[in-house]
Amino acid sequence: MGAGFIGAEVASAARRRGLPTTVLEALPTPLVRSVGPDLGAALSSLHTRNGTVLRCGEAVAAVEGTDRVEGVRLTDGSVIGADLVVVGIGAVPRTDWLAGSGLLVDDGLVCDEFLRAGAPGVHAAGDVARWHNLLFDRSMRVEHWSAAAEQGARAARNAVSPEDLRPYSTVPYFWSDWYGSRIQFAGVATVDGVEIVSGDPAGDHFVALYREGDRLSGVLTLNGQRHVMKYRRLIAERTRFDEAVAFARTSAPERSATATS
Ligand SMILES: Cc1cc2nc3c(=O)[nH]c(=O)nc-3n(C[C@H](O)[C@H](O)[C@H](O)COP(=O)(O)OP(=O)(O)OC[C@H]3O[C@@H](n4cnc5c(N)ncnc54)[C@H](O)[C@@H]3O)c2cc1C
């Protein structure tokens, strides 16, 4: 259940063991929030190309079985037989215990750029922290190990050294391995435009650059390990989108220039 990164990694592992696998996704297109609609569809084609059945727009109403799971029932009443069900439908920050504390909770504990949560001596780090990331000038919450570790260290330093406060700014980064391919993403996937600067989204390798206004805001790669960190650096340096595309032209001769929106 769920065609996000958890569901996809589990499906990939199941297929590697030769097991018949179905991924059910409630939304019409997977991964819209994390990589945008076009490239979400491109990545999801890895499922069908590797023998996993992907059914989008199919919400699960119930898990069926007596002593053990026997299937899942969809909202249209149909039942898909299954002897193992993995639920990978996302997480919500656990903040109910903060109700009435006076701290601001809004999809996470709201913090400033120093990870201070609005009351003396209260800082936040990790999945629960919604903090102001100065690099993108917006409030964000990141569910990745690296951010949790870095935020923990920064929040602790700021807590013990209030005379030397330093903001926590980062270009969010994650990777995920599906069917022997490596997916890597850095930045934010708000899309004013996407340009494929290397490879082909229908194939086994591509590099896509995301534009927000006139700035490079994100990079998505499929089997593009040697590319992703250089673009992450360009994002951190607030590089203009056209400069990033020009950079791609000099460093990725195999590019195909495909632009959307
Ligand atoms: C299945 C899965 C796979 C993932 N894979 C990846 C991956 O490949 N790469 C990646 O970067 N990230 C991955 N993540 C995300 C990553 O696990 C989180 O970003 C990271 O664990 C966040 O660390 P954290 O310390 O904020 O929260 P957690 O690791 O969730 O730790 C929070 C702890 O606080 C405890 N707790 C909650 N409320 C209270 C309370 N009131 N009092 C005391 N304790 C409390 C919880 O029980 C928990 O032990 C994955 C997450 C999941 C669920």
The ligand as a Gaussian input file, in Angstrom:
#p B3LYP/6-31G(d) Opt

LIG

0 1
 C       10.363000       2.570000       6.967000
 C       11.205000       3.831000       6.934000
 C       12.307000       3.895000       6.082000
 C       13.089000       5.038000       6.032000
 N       14.153000       5.080000       5.165000
 C       14.934000       6.174000       5.142000
 C       16.048000       6.223000       4.276000
 O       16.334000       5.282000       3.520000
 N       16.832000       7.344000       4.275000
 C       16.555000       8.409000       5.101000
 O       17.284000       9.400000       5.081000
 N       15.487000       8.382000       5.931000
 C       14.673000       7.302000       5.973000
 N       13.596000       7.288000       6.800000
 C       13.333000       8.467000       7.634000
 C       14.214000       8.414000       8.884000
 O       13.990000       7.190000       9.547000
 C       13.832000       9.601000       9.782000
 O       14.016000      10.814000       9.076000
 C       14.681000       9.632000      11.058000
 O       14.563000       8.426000      11.758000
 C       14.218000      10.805000      11.924000
 O       14.874000      10.769000      13.171000
 P       14.149000      11.343000      14.440000
 O       15.125000      11.169000      15.555000
 O       13.608000      12.689000      14.146000
 O       12.839000      10.446000      14.664000
 P       12.708000       8.853000      14.995000
 O       13.856000       8.077000      14.435000
 O       11.335000       8.525000      14.590000
 O       12.843000       8.848000      16.557000
 C       11.883000       9.480000      17.394000
 C       11.789000       8.679000      18.689000
 O       11.064000       9.427000      19.633000
 C       10.159000       8.576000      20.309000
 N        9.074000       9.393000      20.854000
 C        7.995000       9.910000      20.201000
 N        7.236000      10.632000      21.050000
 C        7.866000      10.591000      22.245000
 C        7.573000      11.151000      23.525000
 N        6.487000      11.898000      23.742000
 N        8.445000      10.911000      24.516000
 C        9.562000      10.165000      24.312000
 N        9.866000       9.607000      23.126000
 C        9.045000       9.824000      22.114000
 C        9.725000       7.603000      19.237000
 O        9.211000       6.428000      19.826000
 C       11.041000       7.366000      18.503000
 O       11.800000       6.327000      19.064000
 C       12.785000       6.153000       6.860000
 C       11.683000       6.085000       7.720000
 C       10.901000       4.952000       7.745000
 C        9.694000       4.908000       8.677000

